[in-house]
Amino acid sequence: MEYKTYRAKKVLNVHKHTDGGWFWVKYSAYPYLGCFFGCEYCYERDEKYLPFKGEPELFDKLIKVKENAAELLDKELKKVTPDLIAVGDWQPVEKEFRISRKMLEVCYKHGFPVFLLEKSPLIIDDLDLLKKIDKKSGVITSFSIITAKDDKIRRIVEPKAPTVKSRFAAMKKIADAGLITGTSFMPILPFLYDDEKNLEAVVVETKKNGGSYVLVGGLTLWGGVKDHYYMMLKENFPSLVPKYEKIFTSDAAFGEYWKKISERVKKLCKKHKIGQFIPRPIKHYPKGLHLNKKIAAVFYFKARNYQNSSANKYKEWAYRKAAWAMDDLNEPVEEIYKRSWLGGIQKINGIGNRLAHEIEKYIKSN
């Protein structure tokens, strides 16, 4: 493994909308480019994420280290409103440089809640700091897990990643410390880990180790990611190639496949009494906007349900736009309702008559 340090010009990514219904992040900032773990399905194998353009083979062989990441984050967070930020990376390079911890210290200093998506139990080394951040602004930790067993298939698709057993053990330590944690069961790999036995095992192990949710997502194949993944399939699972070509022939074909998978996981989560979404953190927002954020969350979840079921694209986007409208609203929706009743809500950009009535019900029940 080769490391190359450099001084980045910026580190904070500001997203137009919160990642509603998924991770809830508004910002992201990462200290390293490239990944030692080298998972075969990783979306970061696409050329726009690679450490060196045009050299995809370096993805898991060269790690570029943003040596000034914490310094930049300290400057850039002063210019934005506190909201959830995805930050840090605990692959082996972190042992040497400890930049992720420094970035957490910056988030604590400025009162930003953090979201951490990890495969590595190394994150436990910073549990002391995570507890401090959680007390001040909030922490959500999500472990990337695609199977409940460390079998031959996992060692092929995640050749250098920490064992699943070690990830669940880290999850338990975080849960025992009182922090929100769970599983990002994504991507669910078609015909490798989408059988009922594996789906249920991941849900059960998450619950057993203190996780409060299992968030699922499908495999994304584009650009260099697709080429690399298909090369892996042809070498290790050639009989699956025709099956993949069938479900990835169009968005509609994959949508039908994914509808079945997401419904199965939904039933399993209900069976084992565990959430299927990450709960939205809101305590870092001004208290007067809490209801706005709660209503936005409901709309984001409804949009996701329509997306997963492929039932109605119009309703999916209607709810998504309404969620954005509620998130962008800087005045408590209750005050608008008190002042102008239903007509005031209908005047909010992105809110139609039917959705205005839904909002009215939430206000009255609050």
Secondary structure by P-SEA (a helix, b strand, c coil): cbbbbbbbcccbbbbcccccccccccbbbbcccccccccccccccccccccccccccccccbbbbccaaaaaaaaaaaaccccccccccccccccccaaaaaaaaaaaaacccccccccccccccaaaaaaaaaaccbbbbbbbcccccccaaaaaaacccccaaaaaaaaaaaaaabbbbbbccccccccccccaaaaaaaaaaaaaacccbbbbbcccccaaaaaaaaaaaaaccccaaaaaaaaaccaaaaaaaaaaaaaaaaaaaaaaccccccccccccccccaaaaaaaaaaaaaaaaaaaaacccaaaaaaaaaaaaaaaaccccaaaaaaaccaaaaaacccccaaaaaaaaaaaaac
